[in-house]
């Protein structure tokens, strides 16, 4: 197959649709697809499952089965069960309708398979205690990893799931997913099937990782063989963690997948500084690499920061500059987003040139927790910078000499005297800060309508010093205070 030609991939979460549209009709599915396509999406993916399906499956239980049988729904939100069943009762196959609309609109369509998903699966500490209400397959506790085997206290926001990750060394688990994949391949007009390994890891224990990697590579080889036997040109993608080492730590050997022809593309997990060049060396030039992101642009920490047009542009430009082929939008909920029109700009590096862009450093999620630290890139902030010490940071950027102004902003937890905060960018000393302002001040409102940090330290940045790829930033605290400065994050604005 030729290299995947897509640049903006939109992965729709069916739950969001069913939550927003309480009594959907088939035309609502068309409008859902149209919103993404009108914005500039060239591959639309519909999520086919969590541990039930979002469409009328013959081989897995559906989102509305329990509701239809009992009038209740303890395993998923009642609104989702009611809404999805309402659409099915009209004879509308949600997935088939979305794919048909993709054909009508002239874009590629596909389905996402979550390779595990323990939303609403857990014990009595969970918000939704659903063990008795799980789909039948998931009630067999022998299929799960134990806390001892998985080695990590995996958790989600508001729900406990330490003992509820499926063990892919069990043949029954692999067959369970292959049955679903067979149904999708044989019964639906797919261009792409996307295997989502970020909803949710882990898949194996932490011992015998080489054996686990062989198991998962064999599994992907079987998916490829089934796609090939269909006689249709169905491409295979995988959404994977942010670094090659993180992938291997979960038994996901992307290099072996590429060598054996199992995949046509990968979407690399959320991080502004993801090492695309490392993945490129592993998968070669014929496998497309996409920068995957979610509905929050970054964290302050503690508070999620929504996307702006400038952030969209910076994110996409940085990925193209490091050899990426486009962006993969997951959990984006375009129906709730007013920025869909900027997606078309993200499809073409040339359209991003000379436009205002904002870049962020990858930071910790703070009090929200890093839900799956084994999948994420190591974060650089928050970090303490003691007196009379320097620390190096990195940010992934795209050079754009058509922009005329650049500014580097550093978020801190306390005020700093400008002449006591010194900066070097790549090989250019920038000297002392040009300004320091407090959140809520008049100066803050001029620089950023929604200031991110308690205090912001600014440096003037020569545009010509910005280069494609990783840029090094050295920050020095020249105060003699006994209290360190806590660096909460960094941002670069190009205008």
BELTA-V605817 format. One record per residue. N is the residue number from 0. RES is the residue in one letter. PSI is psi in whole degrees, -180 to 180 (999 if undefined). BURIAL is 1 if it has 16 or more other ideal C-beta (glycine too) atoms within 10 Angstrom, else 0. D_LAST is the distance of its C-alpha to the last C-alpha in Angstrom with 1 decimal. Layout:
BEGIN
n & res & psi & burial & d_last
N & RES & PSI & BURIAL & D_LAST
N & RES & PSI & BURIAL & D_LAST
END
This chain:
BEGIN
n & res & psi & burial & d_last
0 & X & 153 & 0 & 39.9
1 & X & 161 & 0 & 36.7
2 & X & 141 & 0 & 33.5
3 & X & 133 & 1 & 32.0
4 & X & 2 & 0 & 29.8
5 & X & 153 & 1 & 27.8
6 & X & -32 & 1 & 24.0
7 & X & 110 & 1 & 23.7
8 & X & 128 & 1 & 26.8
9 & X & 120 & 1 & 27.6
10 & X & 104 & 1 & 30.4
11 & X & 135 & 1 & 32.0
12 & X & 115 & 1 & 34.0
13 & X & -31 & 1 & 37.2
14 & X & -40 & 1 & 37.8
15 & X & -44 & 1 & 34.8
16 & X & -48 & 1 & 36.1
17 & X & -25 & 1 & 39.6
18 & X & -41 & 1 & 38.4
19 & X & -34 & 0 & 36.5
20 & X & 101 & 1 & 39.2
21 & X & -37 & 0 & 42.5
22 & X & 72 & 0 & 44.8
23 & X & 151 & 1 & 42.9
24 & X & 163 & 0 & 44.2
25 & X & -34 & 0 & 43.5
26 & X & -23 & 0 & 41.1
27 & X & -34 & 1 & 38.9
28 & X & -41 & 1 & 38.3
29 & X & -44 & 1 & 37.3
30 & X & -34 & 0 & 34.8
31 & X & -49 & 1 & 33.4
32 & X & -42 & 1 & 32.9
33 & X & -39 & 0 & 31.5
34 & X & -45 & 1 & 28.7
35 & X & -43 & 1 & 27.4
36 & X & -40 & 1 & 28.2
37 & X & -30 & 0 & 26.7
38 & X & -26 & 1 & 23.3
39 & X & 7 & 1 & 23.4
40 & X & 134 & 1 & 25.7
41 & X & -4 & 1 & 27.9
42 & X & 118 & 1 & 30.1
43 & X & 124 & 1 & 31.4
44 & X & 135 & 1 & 33.5
45 & X & 131 & 1 & 35.9
46 & X & 122 & 1 & 37.1
47 & X & -21 & 1 & 40.8
48 & X & 158 & 1 & 42.0
49 & X & -98 & 1 & 41.8
50 & X & 11 & 1 & 45.5
51 & X & 169 & 1 & 46.5
52 & X & 155 & 1 & 45.3
53 & X & 1 & 1 & 43.2
54 & X & 167 & 1 & 45.4
55 & X & 82 & 1 & 49.2
56 & X & 149 & 1 & 50.0
57 & X & -11 & 0 & 53.5
58 & X & -20 & 0 & 53.1
59 & X & 158 & 1 & 51.1
60 & X & 152 & 1 & 51.4
61 & X & 170 & 1 & 49.0
62 & X & -26 & 1 & 47.0
63 & X & 2 & 1 & 49.7
64 & X & -50 & 1 & 52.9
65 & X & -41 & 1 & 53.8
66 & X & -43 & 1 & 52.9
67 & X & -35 & 0 & 55.0
68 & X & -35 & 0 & 57.9
69 & X & -15 & 0 & 58.0
70 & X & 1 & 0 & 55.6
71 & X & 168 & 0 & 53.7
72 & X & 96 & 1 & 50.7
73 & X & -17 & 1 & 50.5
74 & X & -23 & 1 & 48.5
75 & X & 166 & 1 & 45.4
76 & X & 140 & 0 & 44.3
77 & X & -37 & 0 & 46.8
78 & X & -36 & 0 & 44.3
79 & X & -45 & 1 & 43.2
80 & X & -45 & 1 & 46.8
81 & X & -46 & 1 & 47.8
82 & X & -45 & 1 & 44.9
83 & X & -39 & 1 & 45.1
84 & X & -36 & 1 & 48.9
85 & X & -42 & 1 & 48.6
86 & X & -43 & 1 & 46.6
87 & X & -36 & 1 & 49.0
88 & X & -19 & 0 & 52.0
89 & X & 7 & 0 & 50.8
90 & X & 17 & 0 & 51.2
91 & X & 120 & 1 & 47.5
92 & X & 108 & 1 & 46.4
93 & X & -48 & 1 & 42.8
94 & X & -47 & 1 & 41.7
95 & X & -39 & 1 & 43.6
96 & X & -42 & 1 & 42.2
97 & X & -43 & 1 & 38.6
98 & X & -38 & 1 & 39.2
99 & X & -39 & 1 & 41.1
100 & X & -35 & 1 & 38.1
101 & X & -44 & 1 & 35.9
102 & X & -44 & 0 & 38.4
103 & X & -38 & 0 & 38.5
104 & X & -4 & 1 & 34.7
105 & X & 27 & 0 & 34.7
106 & X & 163 & 1 & 32.7
107 & X & 151 & 1 & 34.1
108 & X & 154 & 1 & 35.6
109 & X & -176 & 1 & 36.9
110 & X & 144 & 1 & 38.1
111 & X & 133 & 1 & 37.0
112 & X & 117 & 1 & 39.9
113 & X & 119 & 1 & 39.3
114 & X & -10 & 1 & 41.4
115 & X & 157 & 1 & 42.3
116 & X & 109 & 1 & 41.4
117 & X & 33 & 1 & 43.0
118 & X & 134 & 1 & 41.5
119 & X & 26 & 1 & 44.5
120 & X & 128 & 1 & 46.6
121 & X & -162 & 1 & 48.0
122 & X & -164 & 0 & 50.6
123 & X & -10 & 0 & 51.8
124 & X & -9 & 0 & 48.8
125 & X & 153 & 1 & 46.5
126 & X & -44 & 0 & 45.3
127 & X & 103 & 1 & 46.9
128 & X & 102 & 1 & 50.0
129 & X & 6 & 1 & 50.5
130 & X & -45 & 1 & 52.7
131 & X & -14 & 0 & 55.6
132 & X & 10 & 1 & 53.4
133 & X & 156 & 1 & 51.6
134 & X & 149 & 1 & 52.2
135 & X & -42 & 0 & 55.4
136 & X & -36 & 1 & 54.0
137 & X & 0 & 1 & 52.1
138 & X & -6 & 0 & 55.1
139 & X & 101 & 0 & 56.5
140 & X & -16 & 0 & 55.5
141 & X & -17 & 0 & 56.6
142 & X & -6 & 1 & 53.5
143 & X & 151 & 1 & 51.2
144 & X & 147 & 1 & 50.0
145 & X & 166 & 0 & 51.3
146 & X & -42 & 0 & 49.3
147 & X & -42 & 0 & 51.3
148 & X & -39 & 1 & 50.5
149 & X & -31 & 1 & 46.7
150 & X & -2 & 1 & 46.2
151 & X & 142 & 0 & 43.4
152 & X & 73 & 0 & 43.5
153 & X & 136 & 1 & 41.3
154 & X & 158 & 1 & 40.4
155 & X & 170 & 1 & 38.3
156 & X & 118 & 0 & 37.1
157 & X & 4 & 0 & 40.3
158 & X & 148 & 1 & 42.6
159 & X & 134 & 1 & 44.5
160 & X & 28 & 1 & 44.8
161 & X & -36 & 1 & 46.1
162 & X & 19 & 1 & 49.1
163 & X & 34 & 1 & 47.6
164 & X & 131 & 1 & 45.9
165 & X & 144 & 1 & 47.7
166 & X & 109 & 1 & 49.2
167 & X & -1 & 1 & 48.5
168 & X & -14 & 1 & 51.5
169 & X & 123 & 1 & 53.6
170 & X & -35 & 0 & 54.5
171 & X & -35 & 0 & 54.7
172 & X & -47 & 1 & 51.1
173 & X & -41 & 1 & 50.0
174 & X & -36 & 0 & 52.5
175 & X & -43 & 1 & 51.2
176 & X & -33 & 1 & 47.8
177 & X & -34 & 0 & 49.2
178 & X & -44 & 0 & 51.3
179 & X & -44 & 1 & 48.2
180 & X & -39 & 1 & 46.3
181 & X & -45 & 0 & 49.4
182 & X & -41 & 1 & 49.4
183 & X & -44 & 1 & 45.8
184 & X & -44 & 1 & 46.4
185 & X & -28 & 0 & 49.7
186 & X & -3 & 0 & 49.0
187 & X & 150 & 1 & 45.4
188 & X & 76 & 0 & 43.4
189 & X & 139 & 1 & 40.9
190 & X & -34 & 1 & 38.5
191 & X & 143 & 1 & 37.2
192 & X & 126 & 1 & 38.6
193 & X & 124 & 1 & 36.2
194 & X & 114 & 1 & 37.9
195 & X & 106 & 1 & 36.0
196 & X & 8 & 1 & 36.9
197 & X & -2 & 1 & 34.6
198 & X & 87 & 1 & 36.7
199 & X & 140 & 1 & 38.6
200 & X & 169 & 1 & 39.6
201 & X & 176 & 1 & 41.9
202 & X & -14 & 1 & 44.2
203 & X & 168 & 1 & 46.6
204 & X & 178 & 1 & 48.0
205 & X & 0 & 1 & 46.7
206 & X & 158 & 0 & 49.7
207 & X & 50 & 0 & 50.3
208 & X & -33 & 0 & 46.7
209 & X & -41 & 0 & 47.7
210 & X & -43 & 0 & 50.2
211 & X & -40 & 1 & 47.7
212 & X & -40 & 1 & 45.2
213 & X & -39 & 0 & 48.1
214 & X & -47 & 1 & 48.9
215 & X & -35 & 1 & 45.5
216 & X & -40 & 1 & 45.1
217 & X & -39 & 0 & 48.5
218 & X & -47 & 1 & 47.3
219 & X & -35 & 1 & 44.3
220 & X & -37 & 0 & 46.7
221 & X & -39 & 1 & 48.9
222 & X & -43 & 1 & 46.0
223 & X & -43 & 1 & 45.2
224 & X & -39 & 0 & 48.9
225 & X & -36 & 1 & 49.2
226 & X & -44 & 1 & 46.2
227 & X & -39 & 0 & 47.8
228 & X & -19 & 0 & 51.2
229 & X & -19 & 0 & 49.8
230 & X & 4 & 0 & 49.5
231 & X & 152 & 0 & 46.0
232 & X & 78 & 0 & 42.8
233 & X & 120 & 1 & 41.3
234 & X & 155 & 1 & 38.5
235 & X & 127 & 1 & 38.2
236 & X & 163 & 1 & 35.1
237 & X & 134 & 1 & 34.9
238 & X & 122 & 1 & 32.5
239 & X & 168 & 1 & 32.9
240 & X & 175 & 1 & 31.8
241 & X & -17 & 1 & 28.8
242 & X & 155 & 1 & 30.6
243 & X & -38 & 1 & 33.6
244 & X & -41 & 0 & 35.7
245 & X & -40 & 1 & 35.1
246 & X & -51 & 1 & 36.3
247 & X & -35 & 1 & 39.4
248 & X & -17 & 1 & 40.1
249 & X & 6 & 1 & 40.6
250 & X & 21 & 1 & 42.6
251 & X & 101 & 1 & 39.9
252 & X & 87 & 1 & 40.1
253 & X & -29 & 1 & 37.4
254 & X & -44 & 1 & 38.5
255 & X & -38 & 1 & 42.0
256 & X & -44 & 1 & 40.7
257 & X & -44 & 1 & 38.9
258 & X & -37 & 0 & 42.0
259 & X & 3 & 0 & 44.3
260 & X & 23 & 0 & 42.3
261 & X & -28 & 1 & 42.0
262 & X & 154 & 1 & 38.3
263 & X & -15 & 1 & 35.9
264 & X & 157 & 1 & 32.7
265 & X & 146 & 1 & 31.5
266 & X & 117 & 1 & 28.8
267 & X & 131 & 1 & 27.9
268 & X & 163 & 1 & 27.7
269 & X & 126 & 1 & 24.8
270 & X & 137 & 1 & 22.8
271 & X & -28 & 1 & 19.2
272 & X & 28 & 1 & 21.0
273 & X & 142 & 1 & 23.7
274 & X & 73 & 1 & 25.5
275 & X & -37 & 1 & 25.3
276 & X & -32 & 0 & 26.6
277 & X & -43 & 0 & 29.7
278 & X & -37 & 1 & 30.5
279 & X & -41 & 1 & 30.1
280 & X & -30 & 0 & 32.7
281 & X & -40 & 1 & 35.0
282 & X & -12 & 1 & 34.8
283 & X & -175 & 0 & 34.2
284 & X & -16 & 0 & 32.4
285 & X & -8 & 0 & 34.2
286 & X & 123 & 1 & 33.2
287 & X & 143 & 1 & 29.9
288 & X & 126 & 1 & 27.7
289 & X & 144 & 1 & 25.5
290 & X & 109 & 1 & 23.2
291 & X & 140 & 1 & 24.9
292 & X & 172 & 1 & 23.4
293 & X & -169 & 1 & 24.7
294 & X & -15 & 1 & 24.0
295 & X & 133 & 0 & 22.4
296 & X & -41 & 1 & 19.0
297 & X & -173 & 1 & 20.3
298 & X & 155 & 1 & 22.6
299 & X & -30 & 1 & 22.3
300 & X & -175 & 1 & 25.3
301 & X & -32 & 0 & 27.9
302 & X & 129 & 0 & 25.8
303 & X & 141 & 0 & 24.1
304 & X & 123 & 1 & 20.5
305 & X & 159 & 0 & 19.8
306 & X & 149 & 1 & 17.2
307 & X & 169 & 1 & 14.3
308 & X & -41 & 0 & 12.6
309 & X & -37 & 1 & 9.4
310 & X & -44 & 1 & 12.1
311 & X & -49 & 1 & 14.1
312 & X & -44 & 1 & 11.5
313 & X & -42 & 1 & 11.0
314 & X & -49 & 1 & 14.8
315 & X & -44 & 1 & 15.7
316 & X & -40 & 1 & 13.6
317 & X & -38 & 1 & 15.2
318 & X & -40 & 1 & 18.6
319 & X & -39 & 1 & 18.6
320 & X & -25 & 1 & 17.5
321 & X & 11 & 1 & 20.6
322 & X & 9 & 0 & 23.0
323 & X & 161 & 1 & 23.0
324 & X & -4 & 1 & 24.1
325 & X & -165 & 1 & 22.3
326 & X & 152 & 1 & 22.1
327 & X & 114 & 1 & 25.1
328 & X & 116 & 1 & 24.8
329 & X & 142 & 1 & 27.8
330 & X & 40 & 1 & 28.9
331 & X & -28 & 1 & 26.0
332 & X & 60 & 1 & 28.2
333 & X & -27 & 1 & 26.3
334 & X & -21 & 1 & 29.0
335 & X & 2 & 0 & 27.6
336 & X & 137 & 1 & 23.9
337 & X & 13 & 0 & 22.0
338 & X & 20 & 0 & 19.2
339 & X & -28 & 1 & 21.4
340 & X & -20 & 0 & 19.7
341 & X & -10 & 1 & 16.7
342 & X & -36 & 1 & 19.2
343 & X & -36 & 1 & 19.6
344 & X & -35 & 1 & 16.0
345 & X & -13 & 1 & 17.0
346 & X & -9 & 1 & 20.0
347 & X & 114 & 0 & 18.5
348 & X & -33 & 1 & 16.0
349 & X & -30 & 0 & 15.7
350 & X & -13 & 1 & 14.4
351 & X & -19 & 1 & 11.5
352 & X & 143 & 1 & 10.2
353 & X & 8 & 0 & 7.4
354 & X & 149 & 1 & 6.5
355 & X & 135 & 0 & 4.3
356 & X & 147 & 1 & 6.6
357 & X & 134 & 1 & 8.8
358 & X & 144 & 1 & 11.7
359 & X & 155 & 1 & 14.9
360 & X & 148 & 1 & 18.1
361 & X & 125 & 1 & 21.3
362 & X & 167 & 1 & 23.4
363 & X & 156 & 1 & 26.9
364 & X & 6 & 1 & 27.8
365 & X & -132 & 1 & 29.7
366 & X & -18 & 0 & 32.5
367 & X & -18 & 0 & 31.9
368 & X & 148 & 0 & 33.2
369 & X & 100 & 0 & 32.2
370 & X & -36 & 0 & 34.5
371 & X & 78 & 1 & 34.9
372 & X & -22 & 0 & 34.0
373 & X & -8 & 1 & 35.8
374 & X & -11 & 1 & 33.2
375 & X & 157 & 1 & 29.9
376 & X & 145 & 1 & 28.1
377 & X & 132 & 0 & 28.9
378 & X & 158 & 1 & 26.3
379 & X & -13 & 1 & 25.1
380 & X & 153 & 1 & 25.0
381 & X & 150 & 1 & 26.6
382 & X & 142 & 1 & 28.2
383 & X & 139 & 0 & 30.0
384 & X & 99 & 1 & 29.2
385 & X & 167 & 0 & 32.5
386 & X & 141 & 0 & 32.8
387 & X & 34 & 0 & 32.6
388 & X & 159 & 0 & 31.3
389 & X & 155 & 0 & 28.3
390 & X & 140 & 1 & 26.9
391 & X & 141 & 0 & 24.8
392 & X & 165 & 1 & 22.3
393 & X & 144 & 1 & 20.6
394 & X & 140 & 1 & 17.4
395 & X & 123 & 1 & 16.9
396 & X & 171 & 1 & 13.6
397 & X & 129 & 1 & 12.7
398 & X & 140 & 1 & 11.9
399 & X & 87 & 1 & 9.4
400 & X & -8 & 0 & 9.9
401 & X & -21 & 0 & 8.7
402 & X & 150 & 1 & 5.1
403 & X & -21 & 0 & 5.9
404 & X & 147 & 0 & 5.1
405 & X & 143 & 1 & 6.3
406 & X & 139 & 1 & 8.9
407 & X & 125 & 1 & 11.9
408 & X & 135 & 1 & 13.9
409 & X & 126 & 1 & 17.6
410 & X & 134 & 1 & 19.9
411 & X & 166 & 1 & 23.4
412 & X & -7 & 0 & 26.7
413 & X & 160 & 0 & 27.6
414 & X & 149 & 0 & 26.4
415 & X & 135 & 1 & 25.9
416 & X & 129 & 0 & 26.3
417 & X & -40 & 1 & 23.2
418 & X & 4 & 0 & 25.4
419 & X & 10 & 1 & 27.0
420 & X & 115 & 1 & 24.0
421 & X & 146 & 1 & 23.0
422 & X & 143 & 1 & 20.5
423 & X & 135 & 1 & 20.5
424 & X & 118 & 1 & 17.8
425 & X & -122 & 0 & 19.6
426 & X & 16 & 0 & 21.8
427 & X & 116 & 0 & 19.9
428 & X & 126 & 0 & 21.1
429 & X & -17 & 1 & 18.5
430 & X & -152 & 0 & 21.3
431 & X & 164 & 0 & 21.6
432 & X & 150 & 1 & 19.2
433 & X & -23 & 0 & 17.6
434 & X & 156 & 0 & 18.4
435 & X & 129 & 1 & 20.3
436 & X & 158 & 1 & 20.6
437 & X & 148 & 0 & 22.8
438 & X & 134 & 0 & 22.3
439 & X & -8 & 0 & 23.3
440 & X & 167 & 0 & 22.6
441 & X & -38 & 0 & 21.0
442 & X & -38 & 0 & 18.3
443 & X & -43 & 1 & 17.7
444 & X & -28 & 0 & 17.5
445 & X & -38 & 0 & 14.7
446 & X & -39 & 0 & 12.5
447 & X & 118 & 1 & 13.6
448 & X & -28 & 0 & 16.2
449 & X & 82 & 0 & 18.0
450 & X & 139 & 1 & 18.1
451 & X & -27 & 1 & 19.3
452 & X & 160 & 1 & 21.4
453 & X & -40 & 1 & 24.1
454 & X & 145 & 1 & 22.3
455 & X & 129 & 1 & 18.8
456 & X & 128 & 1 & 18.4
457 & X & 147 & 1 & 15.1
458 & X & 138 & 1 & 14.5
459 & X & 130 & 0 & 12.3
460 & X & 119 & 1 & 11.3
461 & X & 127 & 0 & 11.6
462 & X & -38 & 0 & 9.2
463 & X & -11 & 0 & 12.6
464 & X & -15 & 0 & 14.2
465 & X & 132 & 1 & 12.6
466 & X & 162 & 0 & 15.3
467 & X & 136 & 1 & 16.4
468 & X & -153 & 1 & 18.6
469 & X & 131 & 0 & 19.5
470 & X & 137 & 1 & 18.0
471 & X & 135 & 0 & 20.3
472 & X & 126 & 1 & 19.6
473 & X & 121 & 0 & 22.5
474 & X & 131 & 1 & 22.9
475 & X & 131 & 1 & 25.9
476 & X & 107 & 1 & 27.7
477 & X & 12 & 0 & 29.6
478 & X & 165 & 1 & 31.4
479 & X & 23 & 0 & 35.1
480 & X & 149 & 0 & 35.3
481 & X & -13 & 0 & 37.5
482 & X & 127 & 0 & 34.9
483 & X & 160 & 1 & 32.1
484 & X & 131 & 1 & 28.5
485 & X & 115 & 1 & 27.7
486 & X & 117 & 1 & 24.2
487 & X & -18 & 1 & 23.3
488 & X & 172 & 1 & 20.1
489 & X & 153 & 1 & 16.7
490 & X & 145 & 1 & 13.2
491 & X & 129 & 1 & 10.0
492 & X & 128 & 1 & 6.5
493 & X & 130 & 1 & 3.8
494 & X & 999 & 0 & 0.0
END
